[in-house]
Structure formats: structure tokens, C-alpha cells
């Protein structure tokens, strides 16, 4: 992919790129819908990601061509505050939150092998890779945590998706062969070794969802409703991260059943993240599998973000003897499932999943594999 994006840049602009940047997508192993509740998550950076090739130009214009979309957008740097309702909004948002605007224009080519709408953080990889491109081109000295915050602000306040900080964080801080145990309130983190005899399988259901027009933001609002109710009894509570199951039970009469269930998912999911860390450190495959099963059940019944297609994929994956846990990953409402599988079973896993899914729903699933990967970088081209 690096060679492809380099050659595409030469073909498009008639010159060599100065910088090539890369940012990985992410898959979340446990801790879903907890990040925007200031809770705990445990994701991994993927080997799949987004490449930018870029060089400065002299006409104060940003020109970006997407090889995936076969589409170009261009705009004057000083017009970066104008939304277009297109893929470039993520990049315009980044430029708005940088310490200062670039001193010259940018010619760029972007290429990604993360499926869009699959719940694997294609937007965060797009944002982070662009920041690393700009940083390399203009020698910006931005701290890694600031890069995370810039991308997060761009997605929240410019693109309009009220996501948490996990996606951007793991794209920057990913580490080979490790998961990240992350406190999304404090941004304190710990690397957790991933079993060397396992790998991560991701199955894209083929059902895309546009998060900004889905129920994602509504789930966030429902969590905020729960916090408002709980604060009537426990005013010290700032977010669902601060709430125990006993506190929630005591405040149950102050909220309807739907809001109660949303809060129960988040509170129990935070607990499962801590439990999963311990089970991974002990290589306890049985409890890892059980914890992922409970997480998927909670996402289905309490948070109600699964679909029959996702439930089916999880059931098929979980039935295979070399799979040690499966659940939906990402926001839900479509997207992907994640499974932890023993190495050397790729072919059987892919064939079994794809054949069963095609027979049941007449949909072609996409399956790919990854070990936990490193974070974003740029290099001189």
C-alpha cells in the first residue's frame, strides 16, 4: 500500500511526495460504549490502516485525492472552517484545531484498507494519519496526547459525531503484540500482552451505518439521562464511570427501564474490562471467552445495539473449537464482530463464517486477520 500511494501521488501531481504517513484502525476487544462515559476500554491497533502521501505546494490550497472513493476535494486554507458534508470535513476539522494553519498548501493522496462503516475506526485513522502528514511536512512538534485531542475535537465538534477518545488514542499509542488498557477520563494507560498463539479475526457484516445519523448519539444522551437521575441521590457522580451497580439499583425508581438498562450495560462493561485484563495476564482462555459472551449479551439486551446478523456471526464464531471469545465490536447498528482465534485456523474460520452467513442472509461477509499493531508514524518519502 505504501508503494501504491507513492506511485499514485507521482501520477497525480507529477512530483515525488515529501512525506508518507500511516495510522492504524482499531478493534475494541472489550469496553464498548464506555469511552464517552469516561470509563475503561481495551482496544488493539490493527495492521490495517490509512496511508497519506503528501507534499507542500505554493498556492495556499489543500488538494486531497482519495484512491478509495476516486474523488478529489480542494479548498483554500483560509476556508477550512467551511463544512462541505464530504470526506474532507474530517480534514478541515483537523486544520481548525491545529495550533496554527499550515504556511503553504498541501497536495495529498490517501489510501485505506479499513472498510468504511465496519466499526473499525476508519475515520480516526484518516484523521490521525493526516495530522502526522501535516506534522511531518511542517515540522510541527505536537505531543502524542495533543494529537489525540486534536483529532477527537475535529470529530466531535466539526464532523458531528459525539464519540469518546478511544479511537484516536489507540491509533496513536498502539503497540505491537499488546492491547491497551485505557482509562478514558485520565488518559492513563497500560499495555497488556496479547497471547502470542492467538490472533484477532474481524468479520465485517456488510451492514454499514452512518453514526452521525444513527442512534449512536441517542445512546450517549440516554447515558446522560441516567447520570442526571443518579445525581439526585449521589450528587458527587460526574459520569456513569463513577456509578456502582448498588448505586444504580438504589436510583432505579428515578428512571425508566430503558435508561436503567443503558446504565447497567456501561457499569457492568467497565467491570468486565478490569476482569478481562486479569484473565489475559493469566492466559485464562475459559474466562476470556465467558467475559466476551457476557459483553455481547449486554450489548444486545441492555444497550440494544446489535442486529440479528451480528448475533448470528457471533454464534457461529463462538461454536468453533479454536475460537476463544467473540462479540460485536464498535458502536453496533451494523459493522463488525471480533473473535479471538488460535493461529493457523484462518482458512477454516473464514470459510465457515462466510458460507454460513451467505446461506442465512444472502450477504457476503468480509473476513480479515490481524495481530495487535503499532501506532501512527510518518517518514520521509
Helices and strands as residue ranges (DSSP letters): H 2-13, E 19-30, G 35-37, E 40-57, E 61-66, E 71-76, G 77-79, H 88-97, E 105-112, H 122-138, H 144-153, I 154-159, H 166-173, E 178-183, E 189-193, E 198-204, G 211-213, H 216-231, G 240-242, H 245-250, G 252-254, H 257-281, H 285-301, H 308-318, E 323-329, E 336-342, H 346-361, E 366-370, E 377-380
